[in-house]
Amino acid sequence: MSKPAQHVHNLAEFTNSNQSGSLRTTRTDLAPGIFLNADPKLELTGFYSSRSGHFLDLCSAPSGEGAWLGLHIALRLPPITDVTYIGFASRIASDTPLMMRACLRSGIEGGNFRDSFFEKHILTDRSAQNYLDALYLDSVPDLPLTSPWHELVVFLPCDAFEITIMNMHIFVL
């Protein structure tokens, strides 16, 4: 089995850092390869922090109505033909009950991408919840076998929310 941090540059460093900042309207870079990307119509405001030992605390206060907000984590993967599963485990709490989705995003020719969604929804509330899911790649027929890049994308709510992602572990088998 792979070590969780080897597929994400700076994941362990970011989790062990102590930083904070304001959310930008469209893209907020948290660390190299880790960023928030928002629909400009969302008019995103808010703040983030990464307390030592916690992955991410996020307070989102959009003033507009947009269609998407995603936490993107760039992945360094071996050739997909050598992989059976890609997954992640996390522990998450939020101020109100939330439901989110995650996908493996793969770059394709022409600057486009293809999303392969994990089967389980991410459910959170005030008490910390564990989440674990994996894509069995043989069951994802439209997954590109060659791709210039891959990301884990967690689609966050487009309404105001507060969330604590205590940890994030990505694995490849």
CYANA upper distance limits for C-alpha pairs under 8 A (distance plus 0.5 A):
  1 MET  CA    171 PHE  CA      8.21
  1 MET  CA    172 VAL  CA      7.62
  1 MET  CA    173 LEU  CA      6.25
  2 SER  CA      6 GLN  CA      7.88
  2 SER  CA    171 PHE  CA      6.63
  2 SER  CA    172 VAL  CA      6.46
  2 SER  CA    173 LEU  CA      7.16
  3 LYS  CA      7 HIS  CA      8.42
  3 LYS  CA    171 PHE  CA      7.55
  4 PRO  CA      8 VAL  CA      8.46
  4 PRO  CA    169 HIS  CA      5.82
  4 PRO  CA    170 ILE  CA      5.58
  4 PRO  CA    171 PHE  CA      5.77
  5 ALA  CA      9 HIS  CA      7.70
  5 ALA  CA     10 ASN  CA      8.31
  5 ALA  CA     11 LEU  CA      6.48
  5 ALA  CA     12 ALA  CA      6.64
  5 ALA  CA    169 HIS  CA      7.58
  5 ALA  CA    170 ILE  CA      7.48
  6 GLN  CA     76 ARG  CA      8.25
  7 HIS  CA     75 LEU  CA      5.92
  7 HIS  CA     76 ARG  CA      5.19
  7 HIS  CA     77 LEU  CA      6.57
  7 HIS  CA    170 ILE  CA      7.68
  7 HIS  CA    171 PHE  CA      8.04
  7 HIS  CA    172 VAL  CA      8.43
  8 VAL  CA     33 GLY  CA      8.29
  8 VAL  CA     73 ILE  CA      7.77
  8 VAL  CA     74 ALA  CA      6.87
  8 VAL  CA     75 LEU  CA      5.58
  8 VAL  CA     76 ARG  CA      6.50
  8 VAL  CA    170 ILE  CA      8.30
  9 HIS  CA     32 PRO  CA      7.89
  9 HIS  CA     33 GLY  CA      7.41
  9 HIS  CA     74 ALA  CA      8.24
  9 HIS  CA     75 LEU  CA      8.06
  9 HIS  CA     76 ARG  CA      8.06
 10 ASN  CA     14 PHE  CA      6.31
 10 ASN  CA     31 ALA  CA      7.55
 10 ASN  CA     32 PRO  CA      7.34
 10 ASN  CA     33 GLY  CA      8.18
 11 LEU  CA     15 THR  CA      6.69
 12 ALA  CA     16 ASN  CA      6.63
 13 GLU  CA     17 SER  CA      6.51
 14 PHE  CA     31 ALA  CA      7.21
 14 PHE  CA     50 SER  CA      7.71
 14 PHE  CA     55 PHE  CA      7.47
 15 THR  CA     50 SER  CA      7.01
 15 THR  CA     51 ARG  CA      7.92
 15 THR  CA     52 SER  CA      6.76
 15 THR  CA     53 GLY  CA      6.14
 15 THR  CA     54 HIS  CA      6.03
 15 THR  CA     55 PHE  CA      4.89
 15 THR  CA     56 LEU  CA      7.93
 15 THR  CA    167 ASN  CA      8.02
 16 ASN  CA     50 SER  CA      8.31
 16 ASN  CA     51 ARG  CA      7.74
 16 ASN  CA     52 SER  CA      4.96
 16 ASN  CA     53 GLY  CA      5.56
 16 ASN  CA     54 HIS  CA      7.60
 16 ASN  CA     55 PHE  CA      8.18
 17 SER  CA     50 SER  CA      6.83
 17 SER  CA     51 ARG  CA      6.96
 17 SER  CA     52 SER  CA      5.61
 17 SER  CA     53 GLY  CA      8.14
 18 ASN  CA     49 SER  CA      7.90
 18 ASN  CA     50 SER  CA      5.89
 18 ASN  CA     51 ARG  CA      5.23
 18 ASN  CA     52 SER  CA      5.64
 19 GLN  CA     49 SER  CA      6.01
 19 GLN  CA     50 SER  CA      5.77
 19 GLN  CA     51 ARG  CA      7.16
 20 SER  CA     47 PHE  CA      7.80
 20 SER  CA     48 TYR  CA      5.93
 20 SER  CA     49 SER  CA      4.41
 20 SER  CA     50 SER  CA      6.73
 21 GLY  CA     47 PHE  CA      6.10
 21 GLY  CA     48 TYR  CA      6.02
 21 GLY  CA     49 SER  CA      6.98
 22 SER  CA     45 THR  CA      7.77
 22 SER  CA     46 GLY  CA      6.33
 22 SER  CA     47 PHE  CA      4.67
 22 SER  CA     48 TYR  CA      6.80
 23 LEU  CA     27 ARG  CA      8.33
 23 LEU  CA     28 THR  CA      6.29
 23 LEU  CA     44 LEU  CA      7.42
 23 LEU  CA     45 THR  CA      5.88
 23 LEU  CA     46 GLY  CA      5.65
 23 LEU  CA     47 PHE  CA      5.52
 23 LEU  CA     48 TYR  CA      7.28
 23 LEU  CA     60 SER  CA      8.32
 24 ARG  CA     28 THR  CA      5.83
 24 ARG  CA     44 LEU  CA      7.04
 24 ARG  CA     45 THR  CA      6.82
 25 THR  CA     38 ALA  CA      7.36
 25 THR  CA     40 PRO  CA      6.80
 25 THR  CA     42 LEU  CA      8.18
 25 THR  CA     43 GLU  CA      5.86
 25 THR  CA     44 LEU  CA      5.14
 25 THR  CA     45 THR  CA      6.83
 26 THR  CA     36 LEU  CA      8.38
 26 THR  CA     37 ASN  CA      6.15
 26 THR  CA     38 ALA  CA      5.13
 26 THR  CA     39 ASP  CA      6.71
 26 THR  CA     40 PRO  CA      5.89
 26 THR  CA     43 GLU  CA      8.14
 26 THR  CA     44 LEU  CA      7.54
 27 ARG  CA     35 PHE  CA      7.40
 27 ARG  CA     36 LEU  CA      6.05
 27 ARG  CA     37 ASN  CA      5.08
 27 ARG  CA     38 ALA  CA      6.72
 28 THR  CA     35 PHE  CA      6.02
 28 THR  CA     36 LEU  CA      5.56
 28 THR  CA     37 ASN  CA      7.16
 29 ASP  CA     34 ILE  CA      6.90
 29 ASP  CA     35 PHE  CA      4.89
 29 ASP  CA     36 LEU  CA      7.04
 30 LEU  CA     34 ILE  CA      6.04
 30 LEU  CA     35 PHE  CA      5.66
 30 LEU  CA     36 LEU  CA      8.04
 31 ALA  CA     35 PHE  CA      7.37
 33 GLY  CA     72 HIS  CA      8.11
 33 GLY  CA     73 ILE  CA      6.27
 33 GLY  CA     74 ALA  CA      5.37
 33 GLY  CA     75 LEU  CA      8.49
 34 ILE  CA     71 LEU  CA      7.96
 34 ILE  CA     72 HIS  CA      6.16
 34 ILE  CA     73 ILE  CA      5.14
 34 ILE  CA     74 ALA  CA      6.91
 35 PHE  CA     71 LEU  CA      6.45
 35 PHE  CA     72 HIS  CA      5.81
 35 PHE  CA     73 ILE  CA      7.29
 36 LEU  CA     69 LEU  CA      7.66
 36 LEU  CA     70 GLY  CA      6.12
 36 LEU  CA     71 LEU  CA      5.09
 36 LEU  CA     72 HIS  CA      6.54
 37 ASN  CA     69 LEU  CA      6.29
 37 ASN  CA     70 GLY  CA      5.79
 37 ASN  CA     71 LEU  CA      7.06
 37 ASN  CA     72 HIS  CA      7.77
 38 ALA  CA     42 LEU  CA      7.34
 38 ALA  CA     44 LEU  CA      7.53
 38 ALA  CA     68 TRP  CA      6.52
 38 ALA  CA     69 LEU  CA      4.88
 38 ALA  CA     70 GLY  CA      6.94
 39 ASP  CA     43 GLU  CA      8.16
 39 ASP  CA     66 GLY  CA      6.01
 39 ASP  CA     67 ALA  CA      6.75
 39 ASP  CA     68 TRP  CA      5.95
 39 ASP  CA     69 LEU  CA      6.81
 40 PRO  CA     44 LEU  CA      8.06
 40 PRO  CA     66 GLY  CA      7.49
 41 LYS  CA     64 GLY  CA      6.32
 41 LYS  CA     65 GLU  CA      6.34
 41 LYS  CA     66 GLY  CA      5.14
 41 LYS  CA     67 ALA  CA      8.25
 42 LEU  CA     62 PRO  CA      6.20
 42 LEU  CA     63 SER  CA      7.01
 42 LEU  CA     64 GLY  CA      4.90
 42 LEU  CA     65 GLU  CA      5.31
 42 LEU  CA     66 GLY  CA      4.44
 42 LEU  CA     67 ALA  CA      7.77
 42 LEU  CA     68 TRP  CA      8.34
 42 LEU  CA    158 CYS  CA      7.66
 43 GLU  CA     62 PRO  CA      5.96
 43 GLU  CA     63 SER  CA      5.97
 43 GLU  CA     64 GLY  CA      5.59
 43 GLU  CA     65 GLU  CA      8.14
 43 GLU  CA     66 GLY  CA      8.18
 44 LEU  CA     60 SER  CA      7.49
 44 LEU  CA     61 ALA  CA      6.78
 44 LEU  CA     62 PRO  CA      4.73
 44 LEU  CA     63 SER  CA      7.03
 44 LEU  CA     64 GLY  CA      7.96
 45 THR  CA     60 SER  CA      6.64
 45 THR  CA     61 ALA  CA      5.68
 45 THR  CA     62 PRO  CA      5.96
 45 THR  CA     63 SER  CA      7.97
 46 GLY  CA     58 LEU  CA      8.28
 46 GLY  CA     59 CYS  CA      5.88
 46 GLY  CA     60 SER  CA      5.16
 46 GLY  CA     61 ALA  CA      5.74
 46 GLY  CA     62 PRO  CA      8.11
 47 PHE  CA     58 LEU  CA      6.66
 47 PHE  CA     59 CYS  CA      5.88
 47 PHE  CA     60 SER  CA      7.23
 48 TYR  CA     56 LEU  CA      7.49
 48 TYR  CA     57 ASP  CA      6.03
 48 TYR  CA     58 LEU  CA      5.01
 48 TYR  CA     59 CYS  CA      6.72
 49 SER  CA     56 LEU  CA      6.45
 49 SER  CA     57 ASP  CA      5.66
 49 SER  CA     58 LEU  CA      7.17
 50 SER  CA     54 HIS  CA      6.55
 50 SER  CA     55 PHE  CA      6.26
 50 SER  CA     56 LEU  CA      5.29
 50 SER  CA     57 ASP  CA      6.61
 51 ARG  CA     55 PHE  CA      7.77
 51 ARG  CA     56 LEU  CA      7.82
 51 ARG  CA     57 ASP  CA      8.34
 53 GLY  CA    166 MET  CA      8.11
 53 GLY  CA    167 ASN  CA      8.42
 54 HIS  CA    165 ILE  CA      7.39
 54 HIS  CA    166 MET  CA      5.05
 54 HIS  CA    167 ASN  CA      6.38
 55 PHE  CA    164 THR  CA      8.43
 55 PHE  CA    165 ILE  CA      6.15
 55 PHE  CA    166 MET  CA      5.70
 55 PHE  CA    167 ASN  CA      5.51
 55 PHE  CA    168 MET  CA      7.09
 56 LEU  CA    164 THR  CA      6.38
 56 LEU  CA    165 ILE  CA      5.58
 56 LEU  CA    166 MET  CA      7.06
 56 LEU  CA    167 ASN  CA      8.32
 57 ASP  CA    162 GLU  CA      8.03
 57 ASP  CA    163 ILE  CA      6.33
 57 ASP  CA    164 THR  CA      4.90
 57 ASP  CA    165 ILE  CA      6.72
 57 ASP  CA    166 MET  CA      8.48
 58 LEU  CA    161 PHE  CA      8.45
 58 LEU  CA    162 GLU  CA      6.14
 58 LEU  CA    163 ILE  CA      5.79
 58 LEU  CA    164 THR  CA      6.87
 59 CYS  CA    160 ALA  CA      8.06
 59 CYS  CA    161 PHE  CA      6.38
 59 CYS  CA    162 GLU  CA      4.89
 59 CYS  CA    163 ILE  CA      7.08
 60 SER  CA    159 ASP  CA      8.11
 60 SER  CA    160 ALA  CA      5.67
 60 SER  CA    161 PHE  CA      5.84
 60 SER  CA    162 GLU  CA      6.85
 61 ALA  CA    159 ASP  CA      7.59
 61 ALA  CA    160 ALA  CA      5.03
 61 ALA  CA    161 PHE  CA      7.39
 62 PRO  CA    158 CYS  CA      7.78
 62 PRO  CA    159 ASP  CA      6.97
 62 PRO  CA    160 ALA  CA      6.57
 65 GLU  CA    158 CYS  CA      7.93
 66 GLY  CA    158 CYS  CA      7.07
 67 ALA  CA    158 CYS  CA      7.32
 68 TRP  CA    155 PHE  CA      7.53
 68 TRP  CA    156 LEU  CA      7.95
 68 TRP  CA    157 PRO  CA      8.08
 68 TRP  CA    158 CYS  CA      6.72
 69 LEU  CA    155 PHE  CA      6.30
 69 LEU  CA    156 LEU  CA      5.89
 69 LEU  CA    157 PRO  CA      7.23
 69 LEU  CA    158 CYS  CA      6.70
 70 GLY  CA    153 VAL  CA      6.52
 70 GLY  CA    154 VAL  CA      5.96
 70 GLY  CA    155 PHE  CA      4.91
 70 GLY  CA    156 LEU  CA      6.09
 71 LEU  CA    153 VAL  CA      6.01
 71 LEU  CA    154 VAL  CA      5.58
 71 LEU  CA    155 PHE  CA      6.96
 71 LEU  CA    156 LEU  CA      7.65
 72 HIS  CA    151 GLU  CA      6.75
 72 HIS  CA    152 LEU  CA      6.34
 72 HIS  CA    153 VAL  CA      5.10
 72 HIS  CA    154 VAL  CA      7.18
 73 ILE  CA    151 GLU  CA      5.81
 73 ILE  CA    152 LEU  CA      5.63
 73 ILE  CA    153 VAL  CA      6.92
 74 ALA  CA    149 TRP  CA      8.22
 74 ALA  CA    150 HIS  CA      6.62
 74 ALA  CA    151 GLU  CA      4.84
 74 ALA  CA    152 LEU  CA      7.01
 75 LEU  CA    149 TRP  CA      7.90
 75 LEU  CA    150 HIS  CA      5.90
 75 LEU  CA    151 GLU  CA      5.71
 75 LEU  CA    152 LEU  CA      7.47
 76 ARG  CA    149 TRP  CA      8.30
 76 ARG  CA    150 HIS  CA      7.76
 77 LEU  CA    150 HIS  CA      8.02
 77 LEU  CA    172 VAL  CA      8.37
 78 PRO  CA     82 ASP  CA      7.28
 78 PRO  CA     83 VAL  CA      7.77
 79 PRO  CA     83 VAL  CA      7.54
 79 PRO  CA    145 LEU  CA      8.27
 79 PRO  CA    146 THR  CA      7.82
 80 ILE  CA    145 LEU  CA      6.25
 80 ILE  CA    146 THR  CA      7.52
 81 THR  CA    145 LEU  CA      6.98
 83 VAL  CA    137 LEU  CA      7.86
 83 VAL  CA    172 VAL  CA      7.35
 83 VAL  CA    173 LEU  CA      6.33
 84 THR  CA    136 TYR  CA      6.46
 84 THR  CA    137 LEU  CA      6.07
 84 THR  CA    138 ASP  CA      7.56
 84 THR  CA    172 VAL  CA      8.17
 84 THR  CA    173 LEU  CA      6.15
 85 TYR  CA    134 ALA  CA      6.59
 85 TYR  CA    135 LEU  CA      5.93
 85 TYR  CA    136 TYR  CA      5.27
 85 TYR  CA    137 LEU  CA      6.33
 85 TYR  CA    171 PHE  CA      8.47
 85 TYR  CA    172 VAL  CA      6.21
 85 TYR  CA    173 LEU  CA      5.55
 86 ILE  CA    134 ALA  CA      5.89
 86 ILE  CA    135 LEU  CA      5.83
 86 ILE  CA    136 TYR  CA      7.53
 86 ILE  CA    137 LEU  CA      7.99
 86 ILE  CA    170 ILE  CA      8.09
 86 ILE  CA    171 PHE  CA      6.37
 86 ILE  CA    172 VAL  CA      5.12
 86 ILE  CA    173 LEU  CA      7.04
 87 GLY  CA    132 LEU  CA      7.95
 87 GLY  CA    133 ASP  CA      6.07
 87 GLY  CA    134 ALA  CA      4.25
 87 GLY  CA    135 LEU  CA      6.49
 87 GLY  CA    170 ILE  CA      6.31
 87 GLY  CA    171 PHE  CA      5.84
 87 GLY  CA    172 VAL  CA      7.04
 88 PHE  CA    131 TYR  CA      8.48
 88 PHE  CA    132 LEU  CA      6.39
 88 PHE  CA    133 ASP  CA      6.46
 88 PHE  CA    134 ALA  CA      6.96
 88 PHE  CA    168 MET  CA      7.52
 88 PHE  CA    169 HIS  CA      5.89
 88 PHE  CA    170 ILE  CA      4.73
 88 PHE  CA    171 PHE  CA      6.37
 89 ALA  CA    130 ASN  CA      7.91
 89 ALA  CA    131 TYR  CA      5.95
 89 ALA  CA    132 LEU  CA      4.85
 89 ALA  CA    133 ASP  CA      7.24
 89 ALA  CA    167 ASN  CA      8.47
 89 ALA  CA    168 MET  CA      6.47
 89 ALA  CA    169 HIS  CA      5.64
 89 ALA  CA    170 ILE  CA      7.02
 90 SER  CA    130 ASN  CA      6.39
 90 SER  CA    131 TYR  CA      5.67
 90 SER  CA    132 LEU  CA      7.11
 90 SER  CA    165 ILE  CA      7.61
 90 SER  CA    166 MET  CA      7.68
 90 SER  CA    167 ASN  CA      5.79
 90 SER  CA    168 MET  CA      5.15
 90 SER  CA    169 HIS  CA      6.76
 91 ARG  CA    128 ALA  CA      6.79
 91 ARG  CA    129 GLN  CA      5.99
 91 ARG  CA    130 ASN  CA      5.01
 91 ARG  CA    131 TYR  CA      6.65
 91 ARG  CA    165 ILE  CA      6.53
 91 ARG  CA    166 MET  CA      5.91
 91 ARG  CA    167 ASN  CA      6.13
 91 ARG  CA    168 MET  CA      7.74
 92 ILE  CA    124 THR  CA      6.78
 92 ILE  CA    128 ALA  CA      5.78
 92 ILE  CA    129 GLN  CA      5.79
 92 ILE  CA    130 ASN  CA      7.03
 92 ILE  CA    131 TYR  CA      8.21
 92 ILE  CA    163 ILE  CA      7.72
 92 ILE  CA    164 THR  CA      6.16
 92 ILE  CA    165 ILE  CA      5.02
 92 ILE  CA    166 MET  CA      6.36
 92 ILE  CA    167 ASN  CA      8.11
 93 ALA  CA    124 THR  CA      5.97
 93 ALA  CA    125 ASP  CA      5.92
 93 ALA  CA    126 ARG  CA      5.89
 93 ALA  CA    127 SER  CA      6.28
 93 ALA  CA    128 ALA  CA      4.92
 93 ALA  CA    129 GLN  CA      6.70
 93 ALA  CA    163 ILE  CA      6.30
 93 ALA  CA    164 THR  CA      5.73
 93 ALA  CA    165 ILE  CA      7.15
 93 ALA  CA    166 MET  CA      8.42
 94 SER  CA     98 LEU  CA      7.64
 94 SER  CA    124 THR  CA      6.37
 94 SER  CA    125 ASP  CA      5.38
 94 SER  CA    126 ARG  CA      5.67
 94 SER  CA    127 SER  CA      8.21
 94 SER  CA    128 ALA  CA      8.37
 94 SER  CA    161 PHE  CA      7.97
 94 SER  CA    162 GLU  CA      6.11
 94 SER  CA    163 ILE  CA      4.68
 94 SER  CA    164 THR  CA      6.59
 95 ASP  CA    125 ASP  CA      6.83
 95 ASP  CA    126 ARG  CA      5.89
 95 ASP  CA    161 PHE  CA      7.40
 95 ASP  CA    162 GLU  CA      6.01
 95 ASP  CA    163 ILE  CA      7.02
 96 THR  CA    124 THR  CA      8.21
 96 THR  CA    125 ASP  CA      5.89
 96 THR  CA    126 ARG  CA      6.89
 96 THR  CA    161 PHE  CA      7.88
 96 THR  CA    162 GLU  CA      8.31
 97 PRO  CA    123 LEU  CA      7.70
 97 PRO  CA    124 THR  CA      5.88
 97 PRO  CA    125 ASP  CA      4.72
 97 PRO  CA    126 ARG  CA      7.75
 98 LEU  CA    122 ILE  CA      8.42
 98 LEU  CA    123 LEU  CA      6.26
 98 LEU  CA    124 THR  CA      5.68
 98 LEU  CA    125 ASP  CA      6.97
 98 LEU  CA    157 PRO  CA      8.05
 99 MET  CA    121 HIS  CA      6.93
 99 MET  CA    122 ILE  CA      6.04
 99 MET  CA    123 LEU  CA      5.21
 99 MET  CA    124 THR  CA      7.09
 99 MET  CA    157 PRO  CA      8.22
100 MET  CA    121 HIS  CA      6.29
100 MET  CA    122 ILE  CA      5.42
100 MET  CA    123 LEU  CA      7.10
100 MET  CA    154 VAL  CA      7.63
100 MET  CA    155 PHE  CA      6.34
100 MET  CA    156 LEU  CA      6.26
100 MET  CA    157 PRO  CA      7.36
101 ARG  CA    117 PHE  CA      7.95
101 ARG  CA    118 PHE  CA      7.85
101 ARG  CA    120 LYS  CA      8.03
101 ARG  CA    121 HIS  CA      5.72
101 ARG  CA    122 ILE  CA      6.44
101 ARG  CA    154 VAL  CA      6.42
101 ARG  CA    155 PHE  CA      5.88
101 ARG  CA    156 LEU  CA      8.02
102 ALA  CA    117 PHE  CA      6.44
102 ALA  CA    118 PHE  CA      6.35
102 ALA  CA    121 HIS  CA      8.07
102 ALA  CA    122 ILE  CA      8.26
102 ALA  CA    152 LEU  CA      7.60
102 ALA  CA    153 VAL  CA      5.99
102 ALA  CA    154 VAL  CA      4.77
102 ALA  CA    155 PHE  CA      6.40
103 CYS  CA    115 ASP  CA      6.43
103 CYS  CA    116 SER  CA      5.73
103 CYS  CA    117 PHE  CA      4.53
103 CYS  CA    118 PHE  CA      6.00
103 CYS  CA    152 LEU  CA      6.41
103 CYS  CA    153 VAL  CA      5.86
103 CYS  CA    154 VAL  CA      7.14
104 LEU  CA    115 ASP  CA      6.26
104 LEU  CA    116 SER  CA      5.65
104 LEU  CA    117 PHE  CA      6.85
104 LEU  CA    118 PHE  CA      8.13
104 LEU  CA    150 HIS  CA      7.34
104 LEU  CA    151 GLU  CA      6.30
104 LEU  CA    152 LEU  CA      5.36
104 LEU  CA    153 VAL  CA      6.88
105 ARG  CA    113 PHE  CA      7.00
105 ARG  CA    114 ARG  CA      6.19
105 ARG  CA    115 ASP  CA      5.00
105 ARG  CA    116 SER  CA      6.88
105 ARG  CA    150 HIS  CA      5.98
105 ARG  CA    151 GLU  CA      5.53
105 ARG  CA    152 LEU  CA      6.69
105 ARG  CA    153 VAL  CA      7.21
106 SER  CA    113 PHE  CA      5.89
106 SER  CA    114 ARG  CA      5.78
106 SER  CA    115 ASP  CA      6.94
106 SER  CA    143 LEU  CA      8.08
106 SER  CA    144 PRO  CA      7.50
106 SER  CA    147 SER  CA      6.58
106 SER  CA    148 PRO  CA      8.24
106 SER  CA    149 TRP  CA      6.44
106 SER  CA    150 HIS  CA      5.04
106 SER  CA    151 GLU  CA      7.13
107 GLY  CA    111 GLY  CA      7.45
107 GLY  CA    112 ASN  CA      6.54
107 GLY  CA    113 PHE  CA      4.77
107 GLY  CA    114 ARG  CA      6.99
107 GLY  CA    147 SER  CA      5.88
107 GLY  CA    148 PRO  CA      6.28
107 GLY  CA    149 TRP  CA      5.74
107 GLY  CA    150 HIS  CA      6.78
108 ILE  CA    112 ASN  CA      5.85
108 ILE  CA    113 PHE  CA      5.56
108 ILE  CA    114 ARG  CA      7.43
108 ILE  CA    144 PRO  CA      7.82
108 ILE  CA    147 SER  CA      6.35
108 ILE  CA    148 PRO  CA      7.57
109 GLU  CA    113 PHE  CA      8.45
114 ARG  CA    143 LEU  CA      7.85
114 ARG  CA    144 PRO  CA      8.33
116 SER  CA    140 VAL  CA      7.67
116 SER  CA    142 ASP  CA      8.37
116 SER  CA    143 LEU  CA      7.28
118 PHE  CA    133 ASP  CA      7.26
118 PHE  CA    134 ALA  CA      7.17
118 PHE  CA    135 LEU  CA      6.55
119 GLU  CA    133 ASP  CA      7.97
119 GLU  CA    135 LEU  CA      8.34
120 LYS  CA    133 ASP  CA      7.15
122 ILE  CA    131 TYR  CA      7.04
123 LEU  CA    129 GLN  CA      7.94
123 LEU  CA    131 TYR  CA      8.50
124 THR  CA    128 ALA  CA      7.68
124 THR  CA    129 GLN  CA      6.48
125 ASP  CA    129 GLN  CA      7.88
135 LEU  CA    139 SER  CA      8.35
135 LEU  CA    140 VAL  CA      8.16
136 TYR  CA    140 VAL  CA      7.55
137 LEU  CA    141 PRO  CA      8.33
137 LEU  CA    143 LEU  CA      8.12
157 PRO  CA    161 PHE  CA      7.91
